[in-house]
């Protein structure tokens, strides 16, 4: 019994270490496309980019460093160049800053719509609250309402950012306003690591029981 209890504790510790490592170590990330979405006139960090895609950013992340990429959907939160080649990123918690909390509220509330204009509205609302972006044609009514709802929610104390993270570049140093474009994304549930560990424990205990019966 003592050996089994020790194995369970050890497995939980290993799972925790795996999850912490995922947050601490760089992952490779690249941009795939923006879809669904719609083109809108945009000024980013003082530079006019004409009409560019606003919508759901589809990105690929090698979470384990083994060259196996998983697809994620999220939104841009940084007026920086986006790369279609893999670059090292860090996956970090949503900062306790008003603008990032508002972006998280919009993402968690309105998600990733499948209609082009709806997706463009969510991205536009996130750009408007994050800062660094302006809209020559103004925000749509829907995007404006989302931004206002986010501001009101965060002002009232909303901070339910569980399950959301920022993918930020560069991996080290000043993440913000440097490197490649940052993204707000949904991240894998850490509980999956522990479930895998508990499954291994179950296999071990079943083997121990068989050994005892045969002995």
C-alpha positions in Angstrom: 0.0 0.0 0.0 2.8 2.4 0.9 4.5 1.7 -2.5 1.2 2.3 -4.4 0.6 5.6 -2.5 4.2 6.7 -3.3 3.7 5.9 -7.0 0.5 8.0 -7.1 2.2 11.0 -5.5 5.2 10.6 -7.7 3.0 10.5 -10.8 1.1 13.6 -9.7 4.4 15.4 -9.2 5.6 14.4 -12.7 2.4 15.6 -14.2 2.8 19.0 -12.4 6.4 19.2 -13.6 5.3 18.5 -17.2 2.6 21.3 -17.0 5.0 23.8 -15.5 7.6 22.9 -18.2 5.1 23.6 -20.9 4.6 27.1 -19.5 8.3 27.7 -18.9 9.9 26.3 -22.0 9.6 27.7 -25.6 7.2 26.2 -28.1 7.5 26.5 -31.8 4.6 28.4 -33.4 3.6 29.5 -36.9 0.6 31.3 -38.4 -1.6 29.4 -40.9 -4.3 31.8 -42.0 -7.2 34.1 -40.9 -10.5 32.2 -41.4 -13.3 33.0 -41.1 -13.0 36.7 -41.3 -13.4 39.9 -43.4 -11.1 42.6 -44.7 -11.2 45.9 -42.8 -9.1 49.1 -43.0 -6.7 49.1 -40.1 -3.9 51.3 -38.7 -1.5 49.3 -36.4 1.1 51.1 -34.3 0.7 54.2 -36.4 1.2 52.5 -39.7 -1.7 52.2 -42.2 -2.0 48.8 -43.6 -5.0 49.4 -45.9 -7.5 46.6 -45.8 -6.3 43.5 -44.0 -8.0 40.3 -42.7 -9.7 40.5 -39.3 -11.1 37.3 -37.9 -10.1 34.0 -36.3 -6.3 33.4 -36.5 -5.5 29.8 -37.1 -2.0 28.9 -35.8 0.0 25.7 -35.3 2.0 25.0 -32.2 4.5 22.2 -31.4 3.7 21.9 -27.8 6.0 19.0 -27.0 9.1 20.0 -29.1 8.8 16.8 -31.1 7.9 18.3 -34.5 4.2 17.4 -34.1 2.1 20.5 -34.5 -1.4 21.0 -33.1 -3.9 23.5 -34.6 -5.2 26.3 -32.4 -7.7 29.1 -33.0 -7.4 32.5 -31.4 -6.9 36.2 -32.0 -4.1 38.7 -32.6 -3.3 40.9 -29.6 -0.1 42.6 -30.9 0.5 45.1 -33.7 3.5 43.2 -35.0 4.6 41.1 -38.0 3.1 37.6 -38.2 5.3 34.8 -39.4 4.3 31.7 -41.4 7.5 30.0 -40.4 8.0 28.4 -37.0 9.4 30.7 -34.2 10.0 30.2 -30.5 7.1 31.4 -28.3 6.2 31.2 -24.7 2.7 30.2 -23.5 2.0 32.5 -20.5 -1.0 33.3 -18.3 -3.2 36.2 -19.2 -1.6 39.3 -17.6 -3.5 41.0 -14.9 -3.8 44.1 -17.0 -7.1 45.8 -18.0 -6.5 45.5 -21.7 -5.6 41.8 -21.7 -8.4 41.0 -19.3 -10.8 42.7 -21.6 -9.5 40.8 -24.6 -9.9 37.5 -22.6 -13.5 38.5 -21.7 -14.3 39.0 -25.4 -12.7 35.7 -26.4 -14.3 33.7 -23.6 -17.8 35.3 -24.2 -18.0 35.4 -28.0 -15.6 32.6 -28.9 -14.6 31.9 -32.5 -17.7 32.5 -34.8 -18.0 30.6 -38.1 -19.5 33.6 -39.9 -17.1 36.0 -41.6 -18.4 39.3 -40.3 -19.0 37.9 -36.8 -15.4 36.7 -36.6 -14.2 40.0 -37.9 -16.2 41.8 -35.2 -14.7 39.7 -32.4 -11.1 40.4 -33.7 -11.9 44.1 -34.1 -13.2 44.4 -30.6 -10.1 42.7 -29.2 -7.9 45.0 -31.2 -9.8 48.0 -29.9 -9.3 47.0 -26.2 -5.7 45.8 -26.5 -4.5 49.1 -27.9 -2.1 50.0 -30.7 -4.8 49.7 -33.3 -7.2 52.2 -34.9 -10.0 51.9 -37.5 -10.3 54.5 -40.3 -13.9 53.4 -40.9 -14.7 53.0 -37.2 -15.8 49.9 -35.4 -18.9 48.0 -36.4 -21.8 48.3 -34.0 -21.3 44.7 -32.8 -17.6 45.2 -32.2 -18.3 48.4 -30.3 -20.8 46.6 -28.1 -18.4 43.8 -27.4 -15.7 46.2 -26.4 -18.0 48.1 -24.1 -19.3 44.9 -22.5 -15.7 43.8 -21.9 -14.8 47.2 -20.3 -17.8 47.0 -18.0 -17.1 43.4 -17.0 -13.5 44.0 -16.1 -14.4 47.2 -14.2 -16.8 45.0 -12.2 -14.0 42.6 -11.3 -14.2 39.9 -14.0 -11.1 37.9 -14.2 -12.2 34.4 -15.2 -9.3 33.7 -17.6 -8.9 30.0 -16.9 -8.3 28.0 -20.1 -7.0 31.0 -21.9 -3.3 32.0 -22.4 -1.1 34.3 -24.4 1.4 32.9 -26.9 4.1 35.6 -26.9 7.2 36.3 -28.8 10.1 36.5 -28.2 10.4 33.7 -25.7 12.7 35.6 -23.4 13.1 39.3 -22.5 10.3 41.9 -23.2 7.5 39.9 -24.7 5.3 42.8 -25.6 5.8 45.2 -28.5 8.9 43.1 -29.6 9.3 40.0 -31.7 6.5 38.5 -33.7 2.8 38.8 -33.3 1.3 37.6 -30.0 -1.9 35.6 -29.8 -4.6 34.9 -27.3 -5.5 31.2 -27.5 -7.2 28.3 -25.7 -4.6 26.0 -24.1 -4.7 22.3 -23.4 -6.3 21.3 -20.2 -3.6 20.5 -17.6 -5.9 17.8 -16.2 -5.1 15.7 -19.2 -1.6 15.2 -17.9 -2.8 14.0 -14.6 -5.4 11.7 -16.2 -2.7 10.1 -18.2 -0.6 9.7 -15.0 -3.6 8.1 -13.2 -4.1 5.8 -16.1 -0.5 4.6 -15.8 -1.1 4.2 -12.0 -4.1 2.0 -12.8 -2.1 -0.2 -15.1 0.5 -0.6 -12.4 -2.0 -1.4 -9.7 -3.7 -4.0 -11.9 -0.4 -5.6 -12.5 0.4 -5.6 -8.8 -3.0 -7.2 -8.0 -2.3 -9.9 -10.6 1.1 -10.6 -9.1 -0.3 -10.9 -5.6 -3.1 -13.3 -6.8 -0.6 -15.5 -8.7 1.8 -15.4 -5.8 
